[in-house]
Amino acid sequence: MNPLFEQRTAEYKAYIEQYLADWYDRYQNEPQSVLYEAVRYSLLAGGKRLRPVFALEFCRMCGADWKKAAPFAAAIEMIHTYSLIHDDLPSMDNDDFRRCRPTNHKVYG
């Protein structure tokens, strides 16, 4: 594989991972903190992060500062995670594990 591609991908993944963590850390002391904790549990469970990587790279390829696309890239990843949480629910697949961890509904009800 192309070393430049691998380097950019690693940089984008690290950046979006930190962006997502920082975004959710703002809400630790809110009254609905358990809801944010549940979302954070699934969102930061790892993964390939291909969707945000594609968004950030496309932004760079179009000549813009790729970091300015971080809110959009994060939103794409949040929607994807939302779809995984719903797919795991008892009325759907009723999965017990996602990414080697108990699914969100098993941990948070």
DSSP file (Angstrom, degrees, kcal/mol; ACC not computed):
  #  RESIDUE AA STRUCTURE BP1 BP2  ACC     N-H-->O    O-->H-N    N-H-->O    O-->H-N    TCO  KAPPA ALPHA  PHI   PSI    X-CA   Y-CA   Z-CA
    1    1 A M              0   0    0      0, 0.0     3,-0.0     0, 0.0     0, 0.0   0.000 360.0 360.0 360.0 155.2    0.0    0.0    0.0
    2    2 A N     >  -     0   0    0      1,-0.1     4,-2.3     2,-0.0     5,-0.2  -0.483 360.0-145.0 -67.2 123.7    1.1    3.6   -0.6
    3    3 A P  H  > S+     0   0    0      0, 0.0     4,-2.3     0, 0.0     5,-0.2   0.852 100.1  53.2 -61.2 -34.9    2.9    4.9    2.5
    4    4 A L  H  > S+     0   0    0      2,-0.2     4,-2.6     1,-0.2     5,-0.2   0.911 109.1  49.3 -66.1 -41.1    1.5    8.4    2.0
    5    5 A F  H  > S+     0   0    0      2,-0.2     4,-2.7     1,-0.2     5,-0.2   0.928 111.8  48.3 -61.9 -45.8   -2.0    7.0    1.9
    6    6 A E  H  X S+     0   0    0     -4,-2.3     4,-2.3     2,-0.2    -2,-0.2   0.894 112.0  49.8 -62.0 -40.5   -1.3    5.0    5.1
    7    7 A Q  H  X S+     0   0    0     -4,-2.3     4,-2.2     2,-0.2    -2,-0.2   0.932 113.2  45.1 -64.9 -46.9    0.1    8.1    6.8
    8    8 A R  H  X S+     0   0    0     -4,-2.6     4,-3.0     2,-0.2     5,-0.2   0.922 112.3  51.8 -63.5 -44.0   -2.9   10.3    5.9
    9    9 A T  H  X S+     0   0    0     -4,-2.7     4,-2.6     1,-0.2    -1,-0.2   0.923 110.8  47.6 -59.9 -44.6   -5.4    7.6    6.9
   10   10 A A  H  X S+     0   0    0     -4,-2.3     4,-2.4     2,-0.2    -1,-0.2   0.899 112.9  49.3 -62.4 -40.9   -3.7    7.2   10.3
   11   11 A E  H  X S+     0   0    0     -4,-2.2     4,-2.3     2,-0.2    -2,-0.2   0.925 112.6  46.8 -65.4 -44.4   -3.7   11.0   10.8
   12   12 A Y  H  X S+     0   0    0     -4,-3.0     4,-2.8     2,-0.2     5,-0.3   0.920 112.9  49.4 -63.1 -44.4   -7.4   11.3    9.8
   13   13 A K  H  X S+     0   0    0     -4,-2.6     4,-2.3    -5,-0.2    -2,-0.2   0.923 112.9  46.2 -62.5 -45.0   -8.4    8.4   12.1
   14   14 A A  H  X S+     0   0    0     -4,-2.4     4,-2.1    -5,-0.2    -1,-0.2   0.908 114.1  49.3 -63.7 -41.2   -6.5    9.8   15.1
   15   15 A Y  H  X S+     0   0    0     -4,-2.3     4,-2.5    -5,-0.2    -2,-0.2   0.938 113.5  43.8 -65.3 -47.3   -7.9   13.3   14.5
   16   16 A I  H  X S+     0   0    0     -4,-2.8     4,-2.6     2,-0.2     5,-0.2   0.866 111.1  55.4 -69.8 -34.2  -11.5   12.2   14.2
   17   17 A E  H  X S+     0   0    0     -4,-2.3     4,-2.1    -5,-0.3    -1,-0.2   0.934 112.7  42.0 -61.2 -45.7  -11.2    9.9   17.2
   18   18 A Q  H  X S+     0   0    0     -4,-2.1     4,-2.9     2,-0.2     5,-0.2   0.887 112.3  54.9 -68.3 -39.1  -10.0   12.8   19.3
   19   19 A Y  H  X S+     0   0    0     -4,-2.5     4,-2.2     2,-0.2    -2,-0.2   0.929 110.5  45.5 -59.1 -46.8  -12.6   15.1   17.8
   20   20 A L  H  X S+     0   0    0     -4,-2.6     4,-2.1     2,-0.2     5,-0.2   0.917 113.5  49.0 -64.7 -43.8  -15.4   12.7   18.8
   21   21 A A  H  X S+     0   0    0     -4,-2.1     4,-1.9    -5,-0.2    -2,-0.2   0.925 112.7  47.7 -61.9 -45.1  -14.0   12.1   22.3
   22   22 A D  H  X S+     0   0    0     -4,-2.9     4,-0.8     1,-0.2    -1,-0.2   0.886 109.0  54.9 -63.5 -39.0  -13.7   15.9   22.9
   23   23 A W  H >< S+     0   0    0     -4,-2.2     3,-0.6    -5,-0.2    -1,-0.2   0.931 113.3  39.9 -62.4 -46.2  -17.2   16.5   21.6
   24   24 A Y  H >< S+     0   0    0     -4,-2.1     3,-1.6     1,-0.2    -1,-0.2   0.770 102.8  69.0 -77.2 -25.3  -18.8   14.1   24.0
   25   25 A D  H >< S+     0   0    0     -4,-1.9     3,-1.2     1,-0.3    -1,-0.2   0.763  87.2  69.7 -63.8 -23.6  -16.6   15.0   27.0
   26   26 A R  T << S+     0   0    0     -4,-0.8     3,-0.3    -3,-0.6    -1,-0.3   0.728  97.0  52.5 -63.4 -21.0  -18.4   18.4   27.1
   27   27 A Y  T X  S+     0   0    0     -3,-1.6     3,-1.2    -4,-0.2    -1,-0.2   0.199  70.6 109.0-106.2  15.6  -21.5   16.8   28.3
   28   28 A Q  T <  S+     0   0    0     -3,-1.2    -1,-0.2     1,-0.2    -2,-0.1   0.811  84.7  42.4 -61.6 -31.7  -20.3   14.8   31.3
   29   29 A N  T 3  S+     0   0    0     -3,-0.3    -1,-0.2    -4,-0.2    -2,-0.1   0.258  87.6 114.1-103.6  12.4  -22.0   17.0   33.8
   30   30 A E  S X  S-     0   0    0     -3,-1.2     3,-1.7     1,-0.1     4,-0.1  -0.458  79.3-112.6 -79.8 156.3  -25.3   17.5   32.0
   31   31 A P  T 3  S+     0   0    0      0, 0.0     3,-0.4     0, 0.0    -1,-0.1   0.841 119.9  49.5 -57.4 -33.2  -28.6   16.1   33.5
   32   32 A Q  T >> S+     0   0    0      1,-0.2     4,-1.6     2,-0.1     3,-0.9  -0.054  72.7 130.8 -94.5  32.4  -28.8   13.6   30.7
   33   33 A S  H <>  +     0   0    0     -3,-1.7     4,-2.5     1,-0.3    -1,-0.2   0.789  64.7  61.1 -59.1 -30.5  -25.2   12.5   31.1
   34   34 A V  H 3> S+     0   0    0     -3,-0.4     4,-2.3     2,-0.2    -1,-0.3   0.891 103.2  50.9 -65.5 -37.7  -26.2    8.8   31.1
   35   35 A L  H <> S+     0   0    0     -3,-0.9     4,-2.2     2,-0.2    -2,-0.2   0.938 112.0  46.1 -62.9 -46.4  -27.5    9.2   27.6
   36   36 A Y  H  X S+     0   0    0     -4,-1.6     4,-2.8     1,-0.2    -2,-0.2   0.872 110.9  53.8 -63.7 -36.6  -24.3   10.8   26.4
   37   37 A E  H  X S+     0   0    0     -4,-2.5     4,-2.3     2,-0.2    -1,-0.2   0.905 108.5  49.3 -63.5 -41.4  -22.3    8.1   28.2
   38   38 A A  H  X S+     0   0    0     -4,-2.3     4,-1.4     2,-0.2    -2,-0.2   0.912 113.0  46.2 -64.8 -42.8  -24.3    5.4   26.3
   39   39 A V  H  X S+     0   0    0     -4,-2.2     4,-3.0     1,-0.2     3,-0.2   0.934 112.9  50.0 -64.6 -45.4  -23.7    7.2   23.0
   40   40 A R  H  X S+     0   0    0     -4,-2.8     4,-2.5     1,-0.2    -2,-0.2   0.874 103.5  61.4 -60.6 -38.2  -20.0    7.6   23.8
   41   41 A Y  H  < S+     0   0    0     -4,-2.3    -1,-0.2     1,-0.2    -2,-0.2   0.912 115.4  31.7 -55.1 -46.3  -19.7    4.0   24.7
   42   42 A S  H >< S+     0   0    0     -4,-1.4     3,-1.4    -3,-0.2    -2,-0.2   0.882 117.2  54.9 -81.2 -39.5  -20.7    2.9   21.2
   43   43 A L  H 3< S+     0   0    0     -4,-3.0     3,-0.3     1,-0.3    -2,-0.2   0.873 113.9  40.2 -64.4 -37.3  -19.2    5.8   19.3
   44   44 A L  T 3< S+     0   0    0     -4,-2.5    -1,-0.3    -5,-0.2    -2,-0.1   0.053  81.9 107.0-101.9  26.3  -15.7    5.3   20.7
   45   45 A A  S <  S-     0   0    0     -3,-1.4    -1,-0.2     1,-0.3     2,-0.2   0.376  88.2-108.6 -82.7   5.0  -15.7    1.5   20.6
   46   46 A G        +     0   0    0     -3,-0.3    -1,-0.3    -4,-0.1     2,-0.2  -0.545  51.0 157.6  99.5-168.2  -13.3    1.6   17.7
   47   47 A G        -     0   0    0     -2,-0.2    -1,-0.0     1,-0.1    -4,-0.0  -0.652  58.6 -74.2 128.4 172.8  -13.8    0.7   14.1
   48   48 A K        -     0   0    0     -2,-0.2    -1,-0.1     1,-0.0     5,-0.1   0.771  47.2-149.5 -76.4 -26.4  -12.3    1.4   10.8
   49   49 A R     >  +     0   0    0     -3,-0.1     4,-2.0     1,-0.1     5,-0.2   0.818  41.5 150.6  60.1  32.8  -13.6    5.0   10.6
   50   50 A L  H  >  +     0   0    0      1,-0.2     4,-2.8     2,-0.2     5,-0.2   0.893  62.1  57.4 -63.6 -40.4  -13.7    4.8    6.8
   51   51 A R  H  > S+     0   0    0      1,-0.2     4,-2.1     2,-0.2    -1,-0.2   0.941 111.3  40.0 -60.9 -49.9  -16.6    7.2    6.4
   52   52 A P  H  > S+     0   0    0      0, 0.0     4,-2.8     0, 0.0     5,-0.2   0.882 113.5  55.8 -67.4 -34.0  -14.9   10.1    8.1
   53   53 A V  H  X S+     0   0    0     -4,-2.0     4,-2.6     1,-0.2     5,-0.2   0.933 108.9  47.6 -60.3 -44.7  -11.6    9.3    6.5
   54   54 A F  H  X S+     0   0    0     -4,-2.8     4,-2.6     1,-0.2    -1,-0.2   0.916 112.5  49.2 -61.7 -43.3  -13.3    9.5    3.1
   55   55 A A  H  X S+     0   0    0     -4,-2.1     4,-2.0    -5,-0.2    -2,-0.2   0.923 113.6  45.2 -63.3 -44.6  -14.9   12.8    4.0
   56   56 A L  H  X S+     0   0    0     -4,-2.8     4,-2.1     2,-0.2    -2,-0.2   0.905 114.8  47.7 -67.6 -41.0  -11.7   14.3    5.2
   57   57 A E  H  X S+     0   0    0     -4,-2.6     4,-2.9    -5,-0.2    -2,-0.2   0.894 109.7  52.7 -68.1 -39.2   -9.7   13.1    2.2
   58   58 A F  H  X S+     0   0    0     -4,-2.6     4,-1.5    -5,-0.2    -1,-0.2   0.913 108.9  50.8 -61.5 -41.3  -12.3   14.3   -0.2
   59   59 A C  H  <>S+     0   0    0     -4,-2.0     5,-2.0     1,-0.2    -2,-0.2   0.924 111.8  47.3 -60.5 -45.1  -12.1   17.8    1.4
   60   60 A R  H ><5S+     0   0    0     -4,-2.1     3,-1.8     1,-0.2    -2,-0.2   0.913 109.3  53.6 -62.7 -43.1   -8.3   17.7    1.1
   61   61 A M  H 3<5S+     0   0    0     -4,-2.9    -1,-0.2     1,-0.3    -2,-0.2   0.790 103.8  57.0 -63.6 -27.6   -8.5   16.6   -2.5
   62   62 A C  T 3<5S-     0   0    0     -4,-1.5    -1,-0.3    -3,-0.2    -2,-0.2   0.420 123.5-105.0 -84.6   1.8  -10.8   19.5   -3.3
   63   63 A G  T < 5S+     0   0    0     -3,-1.8    -3,-0.2     1,-0.3     2,-0.2   0.535  79.9 121.6  93.0   6.7   -8.1   21.9   -2.0
   64   64 A A  S   <S-     0   0    0     -5,-2.0     2,-0.7     1,-0.1    -1,-0.3  -0.525  77.0 -87.7 -98.6 168.2   -9.6   22.8    1.4
   65   65 A D    >   -     0   0    0     -2,-0.2     3,-1.7     1,-0.2     4,-0.3  -0.663  37.4-148.5 -72.2 114.0   -8.3   22.5    4.9
   66   66 A W  G >  S+     0   0    0     -2,-0.7     3,-1.3     1,-0.3    -1,-0.2   0.750  91.1  67.4 -62.1 -24.9   -9.4   18.9    5.7
   67   67 A K  G >  S+     0   0    0      1,-0.3     3,-1.4     2,-0.2    -1,-0.3   0.771  89.4  65.3 -67.6 -23.8   -9.8   19.8    9.4
   68   68 A K  G <  S+     0   0    0     -3,-1.7    -1,-0.3     1,-0.3     4,-0.2   0.688  95.8  58.2 -70.6 -16.4  -12.7   22.1    8.6
   69   69 A A  G <> S+     0   0    0     -3,-1.3     4,-2.8    -4,-0.3    -1,-0.3   0.412  76.2 101.2 -90.0   1.6  -14.6   19.0    7.4
   70   70 A A  H <> S+     0   0    0     -3,-1.4     4,-3.0     1,-0.2     5,-0.2   0.883  77.2  52.7 -58.0 -42.8  -14.3   17.4   10.9
   71   71 A P  H  > S+     0   0    0      0, 0.0     4,-2.1     0, 0.0    -1,-0.2   0.923 113.8  44.0 -60.1 -40.9  -17.9   18.3   12.0
   72   72 A F  H  > S+     0   0    0     -4,-0.2     4,-2.2     2,-0.2    -2,-0.2   0.929 114.5  48.9 -66.2 -45.7  -19.3   16.7    8.8
   73   73 A A  H  X S+     0   0    0     -4,-2.8     4,-1.8     1,-0.2    -1,-0.2   0.890 111.9  49.4 -62.1 -40.2  -17.1   13.7    9.1
   74   74 A A  H  X S+     0   0    0     -4,-3.0     4,-2.5    -5,-0.2    -1,-0.2   0.898 108.4  53.5 -66.0 -40.2  -18.0   13.2   12.8
   75   75 A A  H  X S+     0   0    0     -4,-2.1     4,-2.4    -5,-0.2    -2,-0.2   0.902 106.8  51.9 -62.0 -41.0  -21.7   13.5   11.9
   76   76 A I  H  X S+     0   0    0     -4,-2.2     4,-2.2     1,-0.2    -1,-0.2   0.926 111.4  46.9 -60.6 -44.0  -21.3   10.7    9.3
   77   77 A E  H  X S+     0   0    0     -4,-1.8     4,-2.5     1,-0.2    -2,-0.2   0.866 110.1  53.3 -67.6 -35.5  -19.7    8.5   11.9
   78   78 A M  H  X S+     0   0    0     -4,-2.5     4,-2.5     2,-0.2    -1,-0.2   0.908 109.4  48.3 -65.1 -41.6  -22.4    9.3   14.5
   79   79 A I  H  X S+     0   0    0     -4,-2.4     4,-2.1     2,-0.2    -2,-0.2   0.912 111.6  50.2 -64.2 -42.3  -25.1    8.3   12.0
   80   80 A H  H  X S+     0   0    0     -4,-2.2     4,-1.7     2,-0.2    -2,-0.2   0.930 111.7  47.4 -61.6 -45.3  -23.3    5.1   11.2
   81   81 A T  H  X S+     0   0    0     -4,-2.5     4,-2.5     1,-0.2    -2,-0.2   0.901 108.7  55.3 -63.4 -41.0  -23.0    4.3   15.0
   82   82 A Y  H  X S+     0   0    0     -4,-2.5     4,-2.3     1,-0.2    -1,-0.2   0.912 106.7  50.8 -56.1 -43.9  -26.6    5.1   15.5
   83   83 A S  H  X S+     0   0    0     -4,-2.1     4,-2.0     1,-0.2    -1,-0.2   0.860 109.9  50.1 -65.7 -34.3  -27.5    2.6   12.8
   84   84 A L  H  X S+     0   0    0     -4,-1.7     4,-1.6     2,-0.2    -2,-0.2   0.907 109.0  51.3 -69.4 -41.2  -25.4   -0.1   14.5
   85   85 A I  H  X S+     0   0    0     -4,-2.5     4,-0.6     1,-0.2     3,-0.3   0.936 113.3  45.1 -60.2 -46.6  -27.0    0.5   17.9
   86   86 A H  H >< S+     0   0    0     -4,-2.3     3,-0.9     1,-0.2    -1,-0.2   0.865 108.9  56.2 -67.2 -36.0  -30.4    0.1   16.4
   87   87 A D  H 3< S+     0   0    0     -4,-2.0     6,-2.2     1,-0.2     7,-0.3   0.829 106.0  52.3 -64.0 -31.5  -29.4   -2.9   14.4
   88   88 A D  H 3< S+     0   0    0     -4,-1.6     7,-0.6    -3,-0.3    -1,-0.2   0.605  84.5 115.9 -80.8 -12.2  -28.3   -4.6   17.7
   89   89 A L  S X<>S-     0   0    0     -3,-0.9     5,-2.4    -4,-0.6     3,-2.0  -0.110  80.4-109.2 -61.2 155.9  -31.6   -4.0   19.5
   90   90 A P  T 3 5S+     0   0    0      0, 0.0    -1,-0.1     0, 0.0    -4,-0.0   0.826 118.5  55.9 -55.5 -34.4  -33.8   -7.0   20.6
   91   91 A S  T 3 5S+     0   0    0     -5,-0.1    -2,-0.1     2,-0.1    -3,-0.1   0.589 119.2  31.8 -76.9  -7.9  -36.4   -6.2   18.0
   92   92 A M  T < 5S-     0   0    0     -3,-2.0    -4,-0.2    -6,-0.1    -5,-0.1   0.450 139.5 -25.8-110.4-107.9  -33.8   -6.4   15.3
   93   93 A D  T   5 -     0   0    0     -6,-2.2    -5,-0.2    -7,-0.2    -4,-0.1   0.688  69.3-145.0 -85.4 -19.5  -30.8   -8.7   15.5
   94   94 A N      < -     0   0    0     -5,-2.4    -5,-0.2    -7,-0.3     2,-0.2   0.904  30.4-177.9  53.4  46.6  -30.7   -8.9   19.3
   95   95 A D        -     0   0    0     -7,-0.6    -1,-0.2    -8,-0.2    11,-0.1  -0.473  26.8-159.2 -76.2 146.3  -26.9   -9.1   19.3
   96   96 A D  S    S+     0   0    0      1,-0.2     7,-2.2    -2,-0.2     2,-0.4   0.705  74.8  36.9 -93.3 -25.8  -25.1   -9.4   22.6
   97   97 A F  E     -A  102   0A   0      5,-0.3     2,-0.4     9,-0.0    -1,-0.2  -0.971  51.9-179.6-134.6 145.4  -21.7   -8.1   21.3
   98   98 A R  E >  S-A  101   0A   0      3,-2.8     3,-1.2    -2,-0.4   -13,-0.0  -0.973  83.1  -6.4-139.7 125.3  -20.4   -5.5   18.9
   99   99 A R  T 3  S-     0   0    0     -2,-0.4    -1,-0.1     1,-0.3   -52,-0.0   0.896 130.0 -57.2  54.6  43.9  -16.7   -5.1   18.4
  100  100 A C  T 3  S+     0   0    0      1,-0.2    -1,-0.3     0, 0.0    -3,-0.0   0.652 120.6  99.2  65.1  18.6  -15.9   -7.6   21.2
  101  101 A R  E <  S-A   98   0A   0     -3,-1.2    -3,-2.8   -56,-0.0    -1,-0.2  -0.934  86.7 -87.9-128.4 154.2  -17.9   -5.6   23.7
  102  102 A P  E     -A   97   0A   0      0, 0.0    -5,-0.3     0, 0.0    -6,-0.1  -0.347  56.5-102.7 -57.8 141.1  -21.4   -6.0   25.1
  103  103 A T    >>  -     0   0    0     -7,-2.2     4,-1.6     1,-0.1     3,-0.7  -0.157  31.6-103.6 -64.4 162.9  -23.9   -4.1   22.9
  104  104 A N  H 3> S+     0   0    0      1,-0.3     4,-3.3     2,-0.2     5,-0.4   0.889 120.2  50.8 -56.9 -45.1  -25.2   -0.8   24.0
  105  105 A H  H 3> S+     0   0    0      1,-0.2     4,-0.9     2,-0.2    -1,-0.3   0.760 107.5  54.8 -70.3 -22.2  -28.6   -2.1   25.1
  106  106 A K  H <4 S+     0   0    0     -3,-0.7    -1,-0.2     2,-0.1    -2,-0.2   0.841 117.8  35.1 -74.6 -33.3  -27.0   -4.8   27.1
  107  107 A V  H  < S+     0   0    0     -4,-1.6    -2,-0.2    -3,-0.3    -3,-0.1   0.883 133.5  24.0 -85.6 -42.7  -25.0   -2.3   29.1
  108  108 A Y  H  <        0   0    0     -4,-3.3    -3,-0.2    -5,-0.2    -2,-0.1   0.448 360.0 360.0-109.2  -2.1  -27.4    0.6   29.3
  109  109 A G     <        0   0    0     -4,-0.9    -4,-0.2    -5,-0.4    -3,-0.1   0.477 360.0 360.0  84.6 360.0  -30.8   -1.1   28.9
